Amino acid sequence: MAWPWLSCLLLPALIVSVAANVAPTFLSNMSAVTLPEDLPVGAEAFWLVAQDQDQDALTYGISGLYAYFFNVIRNTGEVKLANLLDYETLYWFSINISVSDNHNNPVQKEMQVIVEDRNDNAPVFQNTDFSTSINETLLVGSVVFSVLAVDKDTGSAGAVVYSIERVIPSSDGSEYLFSILPNGSIILNGSLSYNNKSAFYQLELKACDSGGLYNNSIIVQCSSPVFVSISVIDQPDLDPQFVREFYSASVAEDAPQGTSVLKVEAMDSDRGINDLVIYSISNSTRPDWFKITSDGVIEVSSTLDREQLLEEDEEVQVQVTATEKNLNIYGQEAKVSIWVTLRVTDVNDHKPEFYNCSLSTCTFTPQEAQVNFTGYVDEHSSTRIPIDDLTMVVYDPDKGSNGTFWLSLEGPDAEAFSVSPERAAGSVEVQVLVKTPSQVDYEQQMVMWVQVVATDSVSKNSSIAMVTIYLRDINDHRPTFPQSLYNLNVSEHSEAGYVVTDSIHAFDPDTGEGGRITYSLLPGNGDDVFAVDPDSGTVTVRNGTLLDREKQAVYYLTLQATDGGNQSSSTTLHIILLDINDNKPVVTGSYNIFVQEEGGNVSVAIQAHDDDQPDTNNSLLHFSLLPSSYSHNFSVDPDKGILTNLGPLDREAIDPTLGGRIVLTVRVSDCGVPALWTDVNVTITVEDINDNLPIFSHPSYSFSVKERDPGVLIGEVEAWDADQTEANNRISFSLSGTGANNFILRGTVLGSGGAKGFLSLPSDTSLDYETQPFFSLTAGIDVGSLCHGWFSVLDNGSVLINQSEAIDYETCDLVTLVVRACDITTDPRFQAYSDNGSLPITIEDVNDNAPYFLPEDKTFVIIPELVMPNQQVASVRARDDDSGNNGAILFSIFQVDFVAKDGTVIPFQGFFRISTSVEDSVFTGNIELVTSLDSTLQGTYQVTVKAQDRPSEGPALEAKIMLNLFTVDQSYRVRLQFSISKEDVGANMEEIKAALAQATRTTVYIVNIQDIDSAARARGRSYLDAYFVFSNGSALTLDQLSMMIRNDQDSLTQLLQLGLVVLGSQESQESELPNTLRNVVIGLGVALVLVIVIMTMILVCVQKSYRRKLRAMKAAKEAQKTAVGVMPPVSAIPGTNVYNTERANPMLNLPTKDLGFESQSSSSDLDHISLNSLDDNSVDLANSKQEIKKEALCSLKEQDPEPLSRVLSARKVGPREQKEGLAFDNKGLNTTDL
């Protein structure tokens, strides 16, 4: 009974104990884990995490089939990798994890381990046999070969990319010949060629993945390189080629058939096939002359003829074609052609032949061959004159010496002629020449015959041609004129065809064609103006428009008469142009005159000239005044052209609309028939003066006014002034008389010269009838009060400006106001106004007027050669209406430009300066030259001058003007030569300048006057250089000056009387000096060369003479050392004095060293004899020694007049010398001159 109770008691305790300790549990995420396959061994893989409500210490563990991959730290649950993972082998597996609290049973759970792939594998090629063969004609884009590489990785790490790393060989663009596709297919990118490119290629390939994560970084894995071998198979796609680019050979024209000339050779360009080549002749310039064998040998196949090839340069062109035996890949013949040059050489198989043609046109056909020729020649023609109309050509078609031939003359008249050339080769034009002119006589024999013989120089074969020569009678007289000079006259501007003369004829005694005369004018002065009839000799006007006496007054023509034989003579026609009135008078300048009315007078000369002949009615001028509105007030001198007024001028008598300007027309006419004229306008401005008093419209005015009515208008008055300028006709009013202070008279302008006055009472003034019923006032008027109304006075006494813009210092510099004071409270019965007072107001000047230039009718001309620095070349004038410093003007050069004749503008700075001066309020600017100007420049200097005032306050005002300074360059410098000295020319200078100015109507500028060097070949003794300049800046040239002086006979006569002899330009006359200097320099140079040559020859001769003498002295010295009869131990060379072949010389040219002659002489004191090479050079060994010695001694005694002989004769002869018995004799050696 106790156990049940005990069980009942223990069961609750046991239940309580079990409920108190609970087993641990894993977290919910402990079901799977992902690990990378590149996780290293020992690295933390993951953690095992469990929960225990009892907080007991937990112990972890791993079990299962793949538990070996991990190590777990049991008390912490950290799991580390024990073995490497490999995705490619095992990409996931399961393990059992467990946890225990050591109270309860271990808790287990299955965990999935997922392995992540990493890029740990490189691609691997699947096969190793990488070789293939392809045809060279494989199309571009075709697949050559395919490869495959595998990468075990996944994703991008397993995606394979192929590349061609290298192509062997790498030349000729082979690196781009192949490409590889992503699928491993190798593609052909370019064409192949077995012969021109490579027959074998090797490609280095590599495969790489696309990159992936490995060891925490992105890497790319590549395979080891592999090589693909590609062999190219040759195809028959090329034509054969000849071994040489050019073939040529020579063959004689007489070569027999079958002769081998040349062998050609061609090869198949497809080296891998090398097909058989077959030869043939496909074309030839001479068909059938040659043939070719199968092995390429060209042979002669028919008769050859070199002469048929002359136009083909003696060559035959043969086209040889080489064809392969088999067809090419296109089913066509593979062949190539080449032109072969075969030169046919000459043999002498022709003789020279005659042809009737000119060498340049000869074709040497049988039709042109001829043996009879004709020609013509004038009688008595000079030696070596060829026969005319003889077209003879000799031709031998052979070449070289085979074509060389001789030419000679035979026949009855062969002595009178010769043939040229006498020897020729190939082809030549033959001329028969006059040899003996006396035998060629028309009167003795009209026809002559010769035979021309052409003989081959090698074969001696010849041909003969007969030449018939017809003689011509010659023209041996020339036409002649009766006179050498004819003086003729013709009016200028005569019509074309006008007969100048028809009476001049030439005469020729010849008859026939030789006596037919043809007239002509030789080219020169006037041949374009006049013409001559070629048959009659009548001289007429060709172009009348060119007959202008003012341009050229005299013509010198050369009339030539030519007969039919072209012989001619000439005569001179002196044609003087008669003047007609064809030129209008020319008026120079413009005429603008200013004169004051009343006292001013007009006196102006009209400058005019007429270019017609001086001192005739055609150039005599007459001046007249054409009728006009005011012409009756003036007169003009009909001869001198001086315009004057007949009486005082009145500005008020001129129409006011004209502004005081009178325009007169002066007619300048000549006295020719018909008369010609030119009209010129003269503008006369009559300046107004204040010579008229203003007048009222009525002599008196009566007005009425009510008393006790202040400020009322009483009446109006009018006044007029006849003056025409505002300064002289501006009217102002004044009022005077008893009680005038009670009235106001105000004026207003009605128009030019008119004014109206308004009479009124002041607003503060009224009149009283009982005090004074009548007022007698005097109204006054004044002229010129331009400042009226500028100011006003207020009741309080203030003075105000009414119109500030109207106040002008230049109009009024002082304004005086008349003022009065009024007491408004004064009893009307008494005077309320004070007496008038004056208030002067001074107007001060301000700078309100700019300077302005005064017009001047001047032309400025610069002659650079005459103008020196600091010299004035131009001037300007200006004014400023302001006063003081405001009106002071300072000039300056603003800009300088040079405008050339071609329009080119060149800026010039620093060449001019300007100075300022003042007189009577007019400022003058003088322009001066700073530096010398270039005298060769042609054009105009445009000088811009600025005028600027100098105000004390405010900005300065300015004005500008541009001046044209015309230049006259050195080309217009003219030189005049005089027959008198320069002192006389200087003394007559004024007369010379006056005569030149009268003739040219220019201003004459003299440059210098110099004497002419007496050594110069000149007609004058002195010369004068000058310029002739018109007022407009133009100048006369030499031709123009010459013409104008010749046209003015009076001036020409005066200049000739003053010594003028030559007109010329400076350059033409100074050019003689360089020629003279050049001739002198050349002469000195030639003389110096001659002196040098002579001195050189003298020096050479003296040196040779000196050397000769020196050698003779040496010979004398050696002769004293050499014993007579001594024979040298070696063989002697006849004619020399040196006894060996090395020093053989016909002179005694001994060296300075010892020759060893002393050892050959005897030991006794013996005299010596010369061995001079100038001796007789005869050696006689046949006679006895004694005779030789005696003969030598005798000879020496006979030739004793010169020093060397004396030295030799004074010697003693030793025993040894007597035994030798040898002597030398040379009569040409003479040392006397030593």
C-alpha positions, 0 to 999 in steps of 0.5 A: 500500500506504501508504493502507490502512495510513494509513486503518487508522491514522486510523480509530481516531483518528477514532472516538476523536474522535467519541466525545469530543463528544456533541450536547446533549438537551432535558429530558423536560418540554420537550414542552408549555407552558401560558400565560394569554392575558392574559400581557403582551408582554415578560413571561417565558413559559418557559425552554428547558433542555437538557443537554450531556455535554460542557459545551459552550456551548449556543445556543437557538432557536425556529422554526415558523409561530407562532414570532412569538409569542416571543423567545428569548435564545439563550445562556440559553434564556429565552423572552419573549412577543413578541405577545399571546395570544388564547384565543378566536382560537387556544387552542393551537399548536405551535413548534419549539425547537432547541439547538446546542453548535456542534459537532454539528448543532442538536437540534430538538423540537416543543413544544405551546403551550396558551393558558389562557382569561381573563375578557377579554370582556364579554357582548354582547347579540345584537340591538338591537331591544328593543320589544314591546306587551302587553295590560293583561290579561296574566296575572302570570307570563307572558313579556313579552320575551326577550333574549340576550347572549353572552360568548366566555369559557369557564367562569364567565367566560362564564356570563351573568347578566341583571338589570333595572337600572331601570324607567321610570317608577319610581312605584307599585311599577313597579320590582317589576313585571317580573323577568328569568330566567337565560335572558333571559326577562322575566316579568310580576310584577304586574298591569297597568292602562292607566288606573290605572298606566302605558301605557308602560314602559322597562326598562334591562337589563344582562348580566354574566358570573359572574366570572373570573381576569384579570390575576391577580385575579377580575373580573366583566365587564358589557355596556353597558346596553340598553333594552327598550320595553314598550307596554301595550294598553288593554282594555275591562275597566273600567266607565264613571264619572260625571263628578260624584260627586253630582247634585241639582236642583230642580223645581216641583211644577206643572212641565209634562211634558217640562220638563228638570230635570238632565243627567248625564254619564258617560265610559268609564273605558277611556281607550284605547277611549272607548266610547259611553255609553247612559243609562237610569233603572233605579230610582226612589222615584217611578216614572214621574215622570221619564224620561231621554234618550239624552244624559243629560237628566232630564225630567218625565214625569208630574204632580208633587205635593210633598205626597206627598213630605213623609215623603221630605224632599220629594225623589225619588231616581232611579237613573241607569245608564250602559251602554257600547255594547259588551260588555267583555272578559268578555262582559258589559255595562260599566255604572255607576249613581248616585242623583240627588236631585230636590227638588220645590219647593212651590206654594200648592195646599192650604188648612189642614185640621183633624185629630183626633190628636196632632201626634207621631202624626198621619199626616194621612190623610183618615180623621183629618180632622174638623170636630167636636171635644169637650173638658173644662175645670174651672169657673173655671179660670185664664186660659190654662188649656187645654181638656182632651181636645182633640186638634186639629191644623191642617195645611197641607201647603204649605211656607214662606209657602204653608203659613202660616195664621192661627187665630181663634175665632168662635161664641156663646162665643168671648169666654170663650176664646182660641186658641193659637197665633194664627199657625202654619206647616205643622202645629201643635197647637191649644189652646183656652184659658180667657180669661175665668174668670168666664164659664166657670161650671158652674152657669150653663152646663154646655156651651159652643161655639166655632168655630176658623177656620184661614185661609191667609195667602196664598190666604185660603182657610179651614176651620172646626171646631166645638169643644164644651166640657163644664164640670166641677164642681171640688173646692173643699174639702180634708179636715181632721183634728180634731187636729194632733197625736196621741200613740200608744204601741206596744210594740217588736217588735210583730208586723206588722199590729198596730193602732196606732190606728183612731180617727183620721179626716179629714172632707171636706164634698165629695161624690162623688169629691171627698169620697172620702178616701184616707189615706197616710203621707208619706215620712220617719222611720218610713214603712218601719216603719208602714203605714196603710190607705188607706180606713179610716185604720187605722195598723198595724205594717208591719215589727215587726223594725224596731221597736227602742226601743234604736235609736229610741224615738220616731217622728214620722209625717205622716198625710195625707188626700187627697180625690178632687180630690187636695187634702190635709191632714195631721196628726202622729202621735207614736208612743212605743215601749214597752220590752220585755225584748229585750236580753241583758245585755252583759259588757265585758272579760275576767277573769283574776285571780292571787292567792296562796293563804292570804293573797290575796283576790279582789275583782273587779267584773263590768262589764255593762250592758243596752241596754233602757230605763233604770230599769226591770226590763228593764235592772236587772241581777242577778249570781249565781254558778253552782254548780261545784266551787269556787263554794262558796268565793266569793260575788258581790254580786247588785246590784254584781257584785263577786266575792269569796272567802269565806275563804283559798284553799288551792292544795293543795285544788285538783285538781293537774291544773288547775294552780291555776286555778279557773274560775267562771261568773257569770250576769248576768241582767236582771229582765225577764219573761222574764228574759234573761242572759249568762254570763261566765267568771272565771278565778282562778289561785291561786299556790302558796306553801311552806306544807306541810312534807314528811312521811315515809311512816312515823314510824320505820324499822328496818333491819339490816346485816351487819358487815364488809359495806361499800357495802351498801344498808341500806334505803329511806325515803319522804317527801311534800310537799303543795305543788303546785309544784316549787319548793315540793315538791322534797325532799332528805334529810339524816342526823344522829345518833351515827355518822351519818358511817358512812352515806350517804342518797341521794334520788331523785324519785318524782313531783310532791312525792314522794321516796325515800331510799336508806340505804347504807354507803360503799364504803370503810366497814364496821361492827363489831358488837362496837364498836357493834351499834346506831345511832340515826339521825335522817333529815331532809328539806328542801324546795326543794333543786332544785340537789341532784345538780348536783355530786359529789366524788371520792375525791381531793377533786375536785369534778365537775359531774354535769349541766351543762345542769341548772345554772340561775342562776335556780333556785340562785345559791349551792350549798353542798356538805357534805363530809367526809374519810375515812381509809381506813387508820384502825382500825375501832375508831376514827372514820374520818371527819372532821367535816362541812365546807361548800363554797359554790359560787357560780353565775354568771349567763349570758344564757340567758333572753329577755325576755318581755312581761307580759300586759295587758288594755288597749285603746289609743285615739288621738284625733289631734285631742287627742294632742299630740307628746311625749304618751304613747299606749300602754305595754308591760311586760316582764321578763327572768329573768336578772340584771344586764345580762343582765336589763336590757331596752331597748325600741325601735319595730320597725315601724309600719303603718297599717291603713285601714278598707278593709284598705290597709296603709301603713307609717309611720316616725318617728311614735312613740318609746318610752322605758324605765323599770324598777321592781321588775325590771319594765321599762315602755316608754312609747310617745309621739307624735313628731309630729302625726297626720292626723285624717282617717285612719280605721283602726288603727296597728299598732305592733310593739315590740321588747324586747332585753336588754343582756348583757355578753357574747354575743348579745342576746336579744329578744322582740316584741309588736304593739299596736293603737292604734285611731284616732278620726277627726274624723268622730266629733267631736260638738258640743253647744251650751249655753245658758250661757257657756263659763265655766259649762260649764267649772264644770259639766264633771264633772257634764256628763261624768258624765251623758254617760258614764252615758247612753252608757257611753263615755269622754268626751274633751273637745276644747274649749269656746268661746263662740258668736259673737253674730253667728251665728244659733245657739240656744246661747251656747257649744258643747263639742266632744267624742268618745265612745269605747268601750273597744274603740276604736269611737266614737259618731256624732251619730245614735247619741249622740242616740239614746242620750241620748234613751233615757236620760231621767234623763241627758237631764233632767240635761243639759237642766238643765245647759244643753244645747240642741242636738246636732250635728256640727262640720261641720254647725254650722261650715258656717254660718260659710262661708255667712255669710262668702260672703254678706258677700263677695258683698255687699261685691262688689256694693257695690264694683261699684255704687261703681265704676259710680257713680264712673265715671258721675260721672267721665264727667259731670264730664269732659263738663261740663269739656270743655263749659266748655273749649269755651265758654272757647275760644268766648269767646276766639274771639268777642273776635277776630272782628268783628261782621258779618264774612262768611267768603269761602266758603259757610256751612253752616247750623247750623254754625260751621265753614264747610266740609264737612270740619269741619261740627259743631253745636258750636264745636269749633275746633282749637288752630291759628289759624283765620284769623279775624284776617285777616277782621276790620278793621284797627282796634281792634274788638270781636269777636263769637262765631260759636258754633254754639249761636247761633240759627243763623238767617241773614237776608240779605233785610233791609238791612244796617243793620237786621240790625246793629241787631237783632243789637245789640238781641238782644245787649243783651237777653241780657246776664246771662252773661259771654260776652254782656257780652264781646260787648256791650262791643265797638265796631262798625267801619265794615266791620261796619256794612256787612256787617250779619250777626249770630248769635243762640243763646239756648242758650249760657250761660257763667255757670258758667265 
